[in-house]
Amino acid sequence: MTWRNLAAVVTTKQWQYTQPVTGNVIRIRHLINGGIGNAPYGFKGAIALAYNYGNLIELSQYRSIYPSTQTFIYSFDNFFSNREARIAIRGQRKYYSAPNWIVYVDSWMSTERPKLEDIDLKLSAISSNIALIASNLDVDPHELKNAYIIRINIGGGDYTDINGDRWIGRELPIYEGNYRTHNPIADPDSYLFESSLNALEAGYIDSNAPDGRYQISFYAQEWYRNDPTTRFIDIYINEVLVEEGLNIWTEAGGQYKPLIKTYTVEIEGGLRVRAVGQNDKPIIICALAIIQIA
Protein backbone atom coordinates (compact mmCIF):
# COMPACT_ATOMS: atom_id res chain seq x y z
CA MET A 1 0.00 0.00 0.00
CA THR A 2 1.11 3.53 -0.74
CA TRP A 3 -1.20 5.77 1.26
CA ARG A 4 -0.25 8.97 3.07
CA ASN A 5 -2.52 10.39 5.74
CA LEU A 6 -3.42 14.02 5.03
CA ALA A 7 -5.66 14.79 7.98
CA ALA A 8 -7.99 13.55 10.69
CA VAL A 9 -10.81 16.11 10.58
CA VAL A 10 -13.29 16.54 13.42
CA THR A 11 -16.16 17.76 11.27
CA THR A 12 -17.97 21.05 11.91
CA LYS A 13 -20.38 23.23 9.93
CA GLN A 14 -17.41 25.07 8.43
CA TRP A 15 -15.13 23.78 5.69
CA GLN A 16 -11.79 22.46 6.91
CA TYR A 17 -8.81 21.73 4.70
CA THR A 18 -6.15 19.04 4.59
CA GLN A 19 -2.52 19.65 3.82
CA PRO A 20 -1.75 19.87 0.07
CA VAL A 21 -2.47 16.75 -1.94
CA THR A 22 -0.43 15.62 -4.95
CA GLY A 23 -2.73 12.97 -6.43
CA ASN A 24 -6.37 12.74 -7.39
CA VAL A 25 -7.18 9.43 -5.60
CA ILE A 26 -8.36 9.87 -2.01
CA ARG A 27 -9.31 7.34 0.65
CA ILE A 28 -11.91 8.33 3.25
CA ARG A 29 -12.39 6.54 6.60
CA HIS A 30 -14.82 7.41 9.35
CA LEU A 31 -14.94 7.27 13.13
CA ILE A 32 -18.04 8.15 15.16
CA ASN A 33 -17.86 8.40 18.93
CA GLY A 34 -20.14 5.68 20.23
CA GLY A 35 -20.22 3.87 16.88
CA ILE A 36 -21.69 4.54 13.44
CA GLY A 37 -25.12 3.53 14.70
CA ASN A 38 -25.01 6.54 17.02
CA ALA A 39 -25.31 8.92 14.05
CA PRO A 40 -28.82 10.38 13.58
CA TYR A 41 -30.85 9.58 10.49
CA GLY A 42 -30.01 11.96 7.65
CA PHE A 43 -26.67 12.97 9.21
CA LYS A 44 -24.15 13.74 6.45
CA GLY A 45 -21.34 16.00 5.36
CA ALA A 46 -19.48 16.96 2.23
CA ILE A 47 -16.12 16.57 0.51
CA ALA A 48 -14.71 18.75 -2.25
CA LEU A 49 -11.51 19.54 -4.09
CA ALA A 50 -10.14 22.93 -3.02
CA TYR A 51 -7.73 25.09 -5.04
CA ASN A 52 -5.89 27.94 -3.36
CA TYR A 53 -5.74 31.22 -5.30
CA GLY A 54 -4.09 33.47 -2.77
CA ASN A 55 -6.89 34.80 -0.60
CA LEU A 56 -9.50 32.93 -2.63
CA ILE A 57 -10.45 29.26 -2.18
CA GLU A 58 -12.24 27.61 -5.09
CA LEU A 59 -14.25 24.47 -4.30
CA SER A 60 -15.11 22.00 -7.05
CA GLN A 61 -16.45 18.46 -7.47
CA TYR A 62 -18.59 18.73 -4.37
CA ARG A 63 -19.90 15.37 -3.09
CA SER A 64 -21.96 14.27 -0.12
CA ILE A 65 -20.40 11.87 2.39
CA TYR A 66 -22.07 9.84 5.11
CA PRO A 67 -20.74 8.27 8.31
CA SER A 68 -20.02 4.64 7.51
CA THR A 69 -18.02 1.64 8.66
CA GLN A 70 -16.80 1.36 5.09
CA THR A 71 -13.73 2.74 3.39
CA PHE A 72 -14.46 5.01 0.42
CA ILE A 73 -12.20 5.69 -2.54
CA TYR A 74 -12.75 8.92 -4.48
CA SER A 75 -11.12 9.88 -7.76
CA PHE A 76 -11.30 13.59 -8.63
CA ASP A 77 -11.52 14.41 -12.32
CA ASN A 78 -9.83 17.40 -13.97
CA PHE A 79 -7.16 17.48 -11.32
CA PHE A 80 -4.57 20.23 -11.94
CA SER A 81 -1.26 19.02 -10.57
CA ASN A 82 0.37 22.41 -11.22
CA ARG A 83 -1.90 24.10 -8.65
CA GLU A 84 -1.96 23.72 -4.91
CA ALA A 85 -4.90 21.46 -4.13
CA ARG A 86 -6.35 20.39 -0.81
CA ILE A 87 -9.28 18.25 0.25
CA ALA A 88 -12.10 20.18 1.91
CA ILE A 89 -14.31 18.45 4.49
CA ARG A 90 -17.31 19.64 6.45
CA GLY A 91 -20.08 18.04 8.50
CA GLN A 92 -23.73 18.96 8.53
CA ARG A 93 -24.77 19.70 12.10
CA LYS A 94 -28.43 19.19 11.40
CA TYR A 95 -29.06 17.81 14.85
CA TYR A 96 -27.97 19.45 18.07
CA SER A 97 -27.16 16.04 19.50
CA ALA A 98 -24.97 15.01 16.56
CA PRO A 99 -21.99 12.94 17.71
CA ASN A 100 -18.34 13.75 17.09
CA TRP A 101 -17.53 12.57 13.59
CA ILE A 102 -13.88 12.22 12.59
CA VAL A 103 -13.01 11.84 8.90
CA TYR A 104 -9.59 10.43 8.04
CA VAL A 105 -8.31 11.54 4.64
CA ASP A 106 -5.52 9.59 2.92
CA SER A 107 -3.85 10.28 -0.43
CA TRP A 108 -2.72 7.57 -2.86
CA MET A 109 0.95 8.18 -3.55
CA SER A 110 1.64 5.79 -6.42
CA THR A 111 1.37 6.73 -10.10
CA GLU A 112 -0.50 3.45 -10.69
CA ARG A 113 -4.20 3.20 -9.99
CA PRO A 114 -4.91 1.46 -6.63
CA LYS A 115 -6.13 -2.11 -6.85
CA LEU A 116 -8.57 -3.96 -4.64
CA GLU A 117 -5.88 -5.28 -2.34
CA ASP A 118 -4.71 -1.70 -1.73
CA ILE A 119 -7.98 -0.99 0.10
CA ASP A 120 -8.23 -1.88 3.78
CA LEU A 121 -9.67 -5.40 3.51
CA LYS A 122 -10.94 -5.27 7.08
CA LEU A 123 -13.74 -3.12 5.65
CA SER A 124 -15.98 -3.51 2.63
CA ALA A 125 -15.08 -0.72 0.25
CA ILE A 126 -18.00 0.61 -1.74
CA SER A 127 -17.68 3.77 -3.76
CA SER A 128 -18.33 5.23 -7.16
CA ASN A 129 -14.85 4.13 -8.21
CA ILE A 130 -13.65 0.86 -6.68
CA ALA A 131 -15.77 -1.67 -4.82
CA LEU A 132 -14.89 -4.72 -2.78
CA ILE A 133 -18.01 -6.89 -2.97
CA ALA A 134 -16.96 -9.14 -0.12
CA SER A 135 -13.99 -10.06 2.00
CA ASN A 136 -15.75 -11.16 5.17
CA LEU A 137 -19.31 -12.46 4.83
CA ASP A 138 -21.55 -13.72 7.62
CA VAL A 139 -21.30 -17.24 6.18
CA ASP A 140 -17.84 -18.72 5.79
CA PRO A 141 -17.77 -20.87 2.62
CA HIS A 142 -14.85 -22.85 4.07
CA GLU A 143 -17.20 -24.25 6.71
CA LEU A 144 -19.75 -25.53 4.17
CA LYS A 145 -19.80 -29.23 3.46
CA ASN A 146 -18.45 -30.83 0.28
CA ALA A 147 -17.52 -27.72 -1.68
CA TYR A 148 -16.83 -24.00 -1.59
CA ILE A 149 -20.14 -22.29 -2.35
CA ILE A 150 -21.03 -18.63 -1.89
CA ARG A 151 -23.89 -16.64 -3.40
CA ILE A 152 -24.08 -12.87 -2.88
CA ASN A 153 -27.13 -10.70 -3.59
CA ILE A 154 -25.34 -7.39 -4.13
CA GLY A 155 -27.30 -4.44 -2.85
CA GLY A 156 -30.24 -6.59 -1.74
CA GLY A 157 -31.17 -8.64 1.29
CA ASP A 158 -30.86 -12.32 2.13
CA TYR A 159 -32.82 -14.44 -0.32
CA THR A 160 -33.76 -18.05 -1.05
CA ASP A 161 -34.19 -18.68 -4.78
CA ILE A 162 -36.64 -20.98 -6.56
CA ASN A 163 -34.13 -23.86 -6.26
CA GLY A 164 -33.88 -23.43 -2.51
CA ASP A 165 -30.37 -21.97 -2.65
CA ARG A 166 -29.51 -19.29 -0.11
CA TRP A 167 -28.11 -15.92 -1.15
CA ILE A 168 -26.29 -13.66 1.30
CA GLY A 169 -27.54 -10.08 1.15
CA ARG A 170 -25.16 -7.13 0.96
CA GLU A 171 -27.62 -4.28 1.43
CA LEU A 172 -26.18 -0.86 0.62
CA PRO A 173 -27.74 2.60 0.85
CA ILE A 174 -28.41 4.23 -2.52
CA TYR A 175 -25.61 6.77 -2.05
CA GLU A 176 -22.99 4.02 -1.61
CA GLY A 177 -22.90 3.04 -5.27
CA ASN A 178 -26.11 1.03 -5.16
CA TYR A 179 -29.11 1.23 -7.47
CA ARG A 180 -32.57 -0.31 -7.17
CA THR A 181 -34.98 -0.57 -10.07
CA HIS A 182 -38.77 -0.72 -9.86
CA ASN A 183 -39.08 -1.91 -13.44
CA PRO A 184 -40.25 -5.51 -13.82
CA ILE A 185 -37.51 -8.06 -14.54
CA ALA A 186 -38.67 -11.16 -16.43
CA ASP A 187 -37.01 -13.82 -14.31
CA PRO A 188 -38.37 -16.23 -11.66
CA ASP A 189 -35.71 -14.87 -9.31
CA SER A 190 -36.24 -11.25 -10.30
CA TYR A 191 -35.33 -10.11 -6.77
CA LEU A 192 -31.69 -10.88 -7.55
CA PHE A 193 -31.78 -8.33 -10.40
CA GLU A 194 -33.62 -5.51 -8.64
CA SER A 195 -30.54 -4.04 -6.96
CA SER A 196 -27.03 -3.57 -8.24
CA LEU A 197 -23.61 -2.21 -7.43
CA ASN A 198 -22.27 0.42 -9.81
CA ALA A 199 -18.53 1.08 -9.75
CA LEU A 200 -15.62 1.45 -12.13
CA GLU A 201 -14.19 -1.75 -10.67
CA ALA A 202 -15.54 -4.40 -8.33
CA GLY A 203 -14.21 -7.68 -7.05
CA TYR A 204 -14.28 -10.63 -4.71
CA ILE A 205 -11.13 -11.82 -2.94
CA ASP A 206 -10.51 -14.98 -0.91
CA SER A 207 -6.86 -15.94 -0.59
CA ASN A 208 -7.87 -19.16 1.23
CA ALA A 209 -10.22 -20.54 -1.40
CA PRO A 210 -9.24 -24.18 -2.04
CA ASP A 211 -7.66 -25.17 -5.33
CA GLY A 212 -10.05 -26.70 -7.84
CA ARG A 213 -12.53 -26.11 -10.63
CA TYR A 214 -15.12 -23.38 -10.13
CA GLN A 215 -18.17 -21.96 -11.83
CA ILE A 216 -18.34 -18.20 -11.32
CA SER A 217 -21.56 -16.48 -12.37
CA PHE A 218 -22.27 -12.76 -12.75
CA TYR A 219 -25.90 -11.60 -12.60
CA ALA A 220 -26.66 -8.26 -14.24
CA GLN A 221 -29.20 -6.15 -16.10
CA GLU A 222 -28.74 -2.89 -17.98
CA TRP A 223 -30.98 -0.43 -16.15
CA TYR A 224 -29.27 2.85 -16.97
CA ARG A 225 -29.83 3.37 -20.67
CA ASN A 226 -31.55 1.61 -23.55
CA ASP A 227 -28.39 1.77 -25.64
CA PRO A 228 -26.07 -1.11 -26.69
CA THR A 229 -23.06 1.22 -26.76
CA THR A 230 -23.31 2.31 -23.10
CA ARG A 231 -21.24 -0.25 -21.20
CA PHE A 232 -18.39 -2.70 -21.79
CA ILE A 233 -16.91 -4.79 -18.97
CA ASP A 234 -13.70 -6.81 -18.72
CA ILE A 235 -13.88 -9.89 -16.46
CA TYR A 236 -10.72 -11.19 -14.76
CA ILE A 237 -10.38 -14.35 -12.68
CA ASN A 238 -7.04 -14.66 -10.91
CA GLU A 239 -5.77 -11.92 -13.24
CA VAL A 240 -6.64 -13.91 -16.38
CA LEU A 241 -8.92 -12.02 -18.76
CA VAL A 242 -11.82 -14.45 -19.28
CA GLU A 243 -14.04 -12.01 -21.17
CA GLU A 244 -13.22 -8.69 -22.80
CA GLY A 245 -15.88 -6.08 -23.41
CA LEU A 246 -18.93 -7.87 -21.99
CA ASN A 247 -21.98 -5.92 -23.19
CA ILE A 248 -24.94 -6.54 -20.88
CA TRP A 249 -27.49 -4.86 -23.18
CA THR A 250 -26.48 -6.88 -26.25
CA GLU A 251 -26.21 -10.27 -24.56
CA ALA A 252 -29.40 -9.88 -22.52
CA GLY A 253 -31.38 -8.48 -25.45
CA GLY A 254 -32.15 -4.98 -24.22
CA GLN A 255 -32.79 -2.83 -21.18
CA TYR A 256 -34.15 -4.40 -17.96
CA LYS A 257 -33.37 -7.88 -19.30
CA PRO A 258 -31.69 -10.37 -16.94
CA LEU A 259 -28.26 -11.74 -17.85
CA ILE A 260 -26.32 -14.54 -16.16
CA LYS A 261 -22.76 -15.05 -17.37
CA THR A 262 -20.99 -18.17 -16.10
CA TYR A 263 -17.28 -18.93 -16.40
CA THR A 264 -15.74 -22.32 -15.60
CA VAL A 265 -12.14 -22.00 -14.44
CA GLU A 266 -9.39 -23.87 -12.62
CA ILE A 267 -7.91 -21.91 -9.73
CA GLU A 268 -4.83 -22.36 -7.61
CA GLY A 269 -3.47 -20.26 -4.77
CA GLY A 270 -6.67 -18.48 -3.81
CA LEU A 271 -9.45 -16.73 -5.68
CA ARG A 272 -9.65 -13.21 -7.03
CA VAL A 273 -12.49 -12.07 -9.25
CA ARG A 274 -12.54 -8.61 -10.85
CA ALA A 275 -14.92 -6.77 -13.14
CA VAL A 276 -13.53 -3.58 -14.68
CA GLY A 277 -15.45 -1.02 -16.71
CA GLN A 278 -13.93 0.11 -20.00
CA ASN A 279 -13.60 3.79 -20.92
CA ASP A 280 -14.21 4.90 -17.31
CA LYS A 281 -17.82 3.70 -17.48
CA PRO A 282 -19.15 1.98 -14.35
CA ILE A 283 -19.96 -1.70 -14.35
CA ILE A 284 -23.26 -3.16 -13.13
CA ILE A 285 -23.36 -6.28 -10.96
CA CYS A 286 -26.59 -7.50 -9.35
CA ALA A 287 -25.41 -10.79 -7.87
CA LEU A 288 -22.40 -13.08 -7.81
CA ALA A 289 -22.29 -16.88 -7.39
CA ILE A 290 -19.06 -18.84 -6.80
CA ILE A 291 -19.39 -22.61 -6.74
CA GLN A 292 -16.62 -25.20 -6.56
CA ILE A 293 -17.48 -28.13 -8.83
CA ALA A 294 -14.33 -30.27 -8.62
ABEGO torsion letter per residue (X at the ends): XBBBBABBBBBBABBBBBBBBABABBBBBBBBBGEAAABBBGBBBBBBBBBBBEABBBBBGBBBBBBBABBBBBBBBGBBAABBBBBBBBBBBABAABBBBBBBBBBBABABBBBAAABBAABBBBBAABBBABABBABBAAABBGBBBBBBBBGBBBBBBAAGBBBBBBBBBAAAGBBBBABBBBBABAAAAABBBBBABBBBBBAABBBEBBBBBBBBBBAABBBAAABBBBBBBGGBBABBGBBAAAAAGEBGBBBBBBBBBBBBGEBBBBBBBBGGBBBBBABBBBBBAX
